[in-house]
Amino acid sequence: MTDEAKIAVAEALERAAEAARAAEQLLAVGLHRDAVSRAYYAAFHVVQAALRARGLEVRTHGGAFQLFHREFVKTGLATRVPGWQLAGLQRSREMADYDSSTTFTADEVRTLLGIVGAFTADVTAMLDREGFLGKA
């Protein structure tokens, strides 16, 4: 993998970490819908990191998750978080952002953050195993 690709992976993982931290802080102050949205973006940036490790780019969020599933889940490289949980996270983000009547409890947000944390750990370990992490 080129130094440029390693930098792109590292940048995507840093954005994921920032979004996860923001979600935790938003949860702490009771902004649950915003926390759900940031949790989703943490997972999305992790997906972007994995795709960039393979030199893959997509135009849509749905396309990113579909390509991730094809390239990493179906091949057995990333297995810890089932696809239905990621799809549920995307649906939750859409509801949080676009449906003003939707509310989330703190426990629901914690559950989503747990999914994101497990997903991040799984993908980061896979990227490390496959030699996609390291100094650029």
C-alpha positions as CSV (number, residue, x, y, z in Angstrom):
1,M,0.0,0.0,0.0
2,T,1.3,3.4,-0.9
3,D,2.1,6.1,1.7
4,E,-0.7,8.2,0.3
5,A,-3.2,5.3,0.9
6,K,-1.9,4.8,4.5
7,I,-2.4,8.5,5.1
8,A,-6.0,8.3,3.8
9,V,-6.7,5.3,6.0
10,A,-5.3,7.1,9.1
11,E,-7.2,10.2,8.3
12,A,-10.5,8.3,8.0
13,L,-9.8,6.5,11.3
14,E,-9.1,9.8,13.0
15,R,-12.4,11.2,11.7
16,A,-14.1,8.1,13.0
17,A,-12.5,8.6,16.5
18,E,-13.6,12.3,16.5
19,A,-17.1,11.4,15.6
20,A,-17.2,8.7,18.3
21,R,-15.9,11.2,20.9
22,A,-18.5,13.7,19.8
23,A,-21.3,11.1,20.1
24,E,-20.1,10.3,23.7
25,Q,-20.1,14.0,24.6
26,L,-23.5,14.7,23.0
27,L,-24.9,11.7,25.0
28,A,-23.5,13.1,28.2
29,V,-25.4,16.4,27.7
30,G,-28.6,14.7,26.7
31,L,-28.5,15.4,22.9
32,H,-29.5,11.9,22.0
33,R,-30.5,12.5,18.3
34,D,-27.2,14.3,17.6
35,A,-25.3,11.5,19.4
36,V,-27.0,8.9,17.2
37,S,-26.0,10.9,14.1
38,R,-22.4,11.2,15.2
39,A,-22.2,7.5,16.1
40,Y,-23.4,6.6,12.6
41,Y,-20.7,8.9,11.1
42,A,-18.1,7.2,13.2
43,A,-19.0,3.9,11.6
44,F,-19.2,5.4,8.2
45,H,-15.6,6.8,8.5
46,V,-14.4,3.3,9.6
47,V,-16.0,1.9,6.4
48,Q,-14.3,4.6,4.4
49,A,-10.9,3.7,6.0
50,A,-11.3,0.0,5.0
51,L,-12.4,0.9,1.5
52,R,-9.5,3.4,1.1
53,A,-7.1,0.6,2.2
54,R,-8.2,-1.2,-0.9
55,G,-8.1,1.9,-3.1
56,L,-11.9,1.9,-3.4
57,E,-14.1,5.0,-3.5
58,V,-17.9,5.3,-3.6
59,R,-20.3,8.2,-4.0
60,T,-23.1,7.2,-1.6
61,H,-23.3,6.1,2.0
62,G,-25.4,3.1,1.0
63,G,-22.8,2.2,-1.7
64,A,-20.0,2.4,0.9
65,F,-21.7,-0.1,3.2
66,Q,-22.6,-2.4,0.4
67,L,-19.1,-2.4,-1.0
68,F,-17.7,-2.9,2.5
69,H,-20.0,-5.9,3.0
70,R,-18.9,-7.4,-0.3
71,E,-15.1,-6.8,0.1
72,F,-14.7,-7.5,3.9
73,V,-17.7,-9.2,5.4
74,K,-18.4,-11.8,2.7
75,T,-14.7,-12.6,2.5
76,G,-14.6,-13.2,6.3
77,L,-12.1,-10.4,6.9
78,A,-14.5,-8.4,9.1
79,T,-17.0,-10.4,11.0
80,R,-17.7,-9.1,14.5
81,V,-20.7,-6.9,13.8
82,P,-23.5,-8.2,11.7
83,G,-24.6,-6.2,8.7
84,W,-28.1,-5.8,10.0
85,Q,-26.7,-3.9,13.0
86,L,-25.0,-1.5,10.6
87,A,-28.1,-1.1,8.5
88,G,-30.0,-0.4,11.8
89,L,-27.5,2.3,12.6
90,Q,-28.0,3.9,9.3
91,R,-31.8,3.9,9.7
92,S,-31.4,5.3,13.2
93,R,-29.2,8.1,11.8
94,E,-31.8,8.9,9.2
95,M,-34.6,9.0,11.8
96,A,-32.4,11.2,14.1
97,D,-31.6,13.7,11.4
98,Y,-34.9,13.8,9.4
99,D,-37.8,12.8,11.7
100,S,-38.4,15.4,14.3
101,S,-40.8,13.1,16.2
102,T,-38.2,10.4,16.7
103,T,-36.5,10.3,20.2
104,F,-33.8,8.0,21.6
105,T,-33.2,7.1,25.2
106,A,-29.7,7.3,26.7
107,D,-29.7,3.4,26.8
108,E,-30.6,3.2,23.1
109,V,-27.7,5.6,22.3
110,R,-25.3,3.6,24.5
111,T,-26.3,0.4,22.6
112,L,-25.6,2.1,19.3
113,L,-22.2,3.3,20.6
114,G,-21.4,-0.2,21.7
115,I,-22.1,-1.5,18.1
116,V,-19.9,1.3,16.7
117,G,-17.2,0.5,19.2
118,A,-17.2,-3.2,18.4
119,F,-17.3,-2.5,14.7
120,T,-14.4,-0.1,15.0
121,A,-12.3,-2.6,16.9
122,D,-13.0,-5.3,14.4
123,V,-12.2,-3.3,11.4
124,T,-9.1,-1.7,13.0
125,A,-7.8,-5.2,13.9
126,M,-8.5,-6.4,10.4
127,L,-6.7,-3.4,8.8
128,D,-3.7,-4.1,11.1
129,R,-3.7,-7.9,10.3
130,E,-3.8,-7.1,6.6
131,G,-1.0,-4.7,6.9
132,F,-3.0,-1.5,6.1
133,L,-2.0,0.3,9.3
134,G,1.4,1.6,10.1
135,K,3.6,4.5,9.5
136,A,3.3,6.3,6.1
